[in-house]
Amino acid sequence: MQDKTKVTTVLVIDHDARVNEVLRQLLNDAGYTAVAAPDLDAAVHLLSTIKVDLVITNYMETTYRRGDRWPILEMFKQLVDPGTPFIVLTTSPEETNQTARQLGVAALIGKPFQLDDLFERVRLAIAGRQAATQDRARPQG
């Protein structure tokens, strides 16, 4: 469970409607505010109306129009606040690990995954964001 003093909004992006709904419901049940988008166009639209604290996306959703995978993640990062963590779900973590790390992905989780593992990664990503935000807010002396 998360700290109830601050509502944390999580955006889930997956082309599989069942995955979107299950993750959205589980995150809501855990005390987060979760919203889901079936593709990047819908996610871009959502981001024009809400602020998110974390993005969970399927690796396949990093493909956009031309077939470029990771460049879309770089573009997408420009739509959220600096320091917003991304968790990427993938069926091939070995193949995507190095590029994901270079792009600053907070976590790369192989499918299928254990919910406990996902929630621990969510907790750590949000804690890291909150710590970074607090560091940026401190007066420089």
C-alpha positions in Angstrom: 0.0 0.0 0.0 1.1 3.5 -0.6 1.2 6.6 1.5 -2.3 8.0 1.4 -1.1 11.6 2.1 -0.2 12.0 -1.6 -2.2 10.5 -4.4 0.1 9.0 -7.0 -1.2 8.8 -10.6 0.0 5.9 -12.7 -0.5 5.7 -16.5 -0.7 2.2 -17.9 -0.2 1.8 -21.7 -0.9 -1.6 -23.2 -2.5 -2.8 -26.4 -4.1 -5.7 -24.6 -7.4 -4.4 -23.0 -7.3 -7.1 -20.4 -3.8 -6.2 -19.2 -4.8 -2.5 -19.0 -8.0 -3.2 -17.0 -6.3 -5.7 -14.6 -3.3 -3.4 -13.9 -5.5 -0.3 -13.6 -7.8 -2.1 -11.1 -5.0 -3.6 -9.1 -3.2 -0.3 -8.9 -6.4 1.5 -7.8 -7.0 -1.2 -5.2 -3.5 -0.6 -3.9 -4.3 3.1 -3.4 -2.9 4.6 -6.6 -4.9 6.5 -9.1 -4.5 4.5 -12.3 -5.5 5.4 -15.8 -5.1 3.2 -18.9 -4.5 3.9 -22.6 -4.6 1.3 -25.3 -2.0 3.0 -27.4 0.4 5.9 -27.6 -2.1 8.3 -29.3 -4.6 7.7 -26.4 -1.7 8.1 -23.9 -0.7 11.4 -25.5 -4.2 12.6 -25.3 -4.5 11.6 -21.6 -1.2 13.4 -20.8 -2.7 16.6 -22.2 -5.3 16.4 -19.5 -3.7 14.9 -16.5 -0.3 14.8 -14.7 1.2 11.4 -14.0 3.8 10.3 -11.5 4.7 7.0 -13.2 4.2 5.3 -16.6 4.0 1.6 -17.0 4.1 0.5 -20.7 4.5 -2.6 -22.7 7.6 -2.7 -24.8 5.5 -3.2 -27.9 3.9 0.2 -27.2 7.3 1.9 -27.7 6.7 1.2 -31.4 5.2 4.2 -33.1 4.2 4.5 -36.7 7.6 4.1 -38.4 8.5 1.0 -36.3 11.1 2.8 -34.2 10.9 1.4 -30.7 13.0 3.4 -28.2 13.0 6.8 -29.9 9.3 7.1 -29.0 10.2 6.6 -25.4 12.5 9.6 -25.6 9.7 11.7 -27.2 7.2 10.5 -24.6 9.5 11.6 -21.8 9.2 15.1 -23.1 5.4 15.0 -22.4 5.8 14.3 -18.6 7.5 16.1 -15.8 11.2 15.6 -15.6 12.1 12.6 -13.4 8.8 10.8 -14.2 9.8 7.1 -14.0 9.0 4.6 -16.7 8.5 0.9 -16.1 8.6 -1.2 -19.3 7.0 -4.7 -19.5 8.6 -7.0 -22.0 8.7 -10.6 -23.1 12.4 -10.3 -24.0 14.2 -8.4 -21.1 17.6 -9.7 -22.2 17.3 -8.1 -25.6 16.1 -4.7 -24.3 18.0 -4.3 -21.1 21.0 -2.3 -22.3 18.9 0.2 -24.3 16.3 0.5 -21.6 19.1 1.4 -19.0 20.6 3.9 -21.4 17.3 5.7 -21.7 16.8 5.8 -18.0 14.0 3.3 -17.7 13.3 2.8 -13.9 12.6 -0.9 -14.3 12.4 -3.5 -17.0 10.1 -6.4 -16.0 9.9 -9.6 -18.0 6.6 -11.1 -18.8 5.0 -13.1 -17.3 5.7 -11.3 -14.0 4.7 -11.7 -10.4 2.4 -9.0 -9.1 4.5 -8.6 -5.9 7.6 -7.9 -8.1 5.6 -5.3 -10.2 4.3 -3.6 -7.0 7.8 -3.5 -5.5 9.2 -1.9 -8.7 6.3 0.6 -8.7 7.0 1.5 -5.0 10.7 1.9 -5.7 10.2 4.0 -8.8 7.8 6.3 -7.0 10.1 6.6 -4.0 13.0 7.5 -6.2 10.9 10.1 -7.9 9.8 11.6 -4.6 13.4 11.7 -3.3 14.6 13.4 -6.5 11.8 15.9 -6.3 12.7 16.7 -2.7 16.4 17.1 -3.7 15.5 19.6 -6.4 13.3 21.6 -4.0 16.0 22.0 -1.4 17.7 25.5 -1.5 21.2 25.4 -2.8 23.6 26.7 -0.2 
